[in-house]
């Protein structure tokens, strides 16, 4: 296994990112989709795109597991914090 991506792999990743971007625009423009499913779909697509960029353009695919975790944990921490804040705000809005 080589320690870097080939030109063909880079073009494949570029195509995948393009398709995911088109899907994001399609999800936003789709009539009749609810707000919550749309948000979940957009989050899923954004995380997928971020993972592709991190794995291939930041060359994390060929790094050790320790280095991958050193990158993943700080990137996941703000998302976890945001979920806690959202849950707290929803809890406060519940009728007493």
Secondary structure, DSSP 8 states (H G I E B T S, - for coil): --SS--HHHHHHHHHHHHHHHHHHHHHHH-TT--HHHHHHHHHHHHHHHHHHIIIIIS-GGGS-HHHHHHHHHHHHHHHHHHHHHHHHHHHHHS--
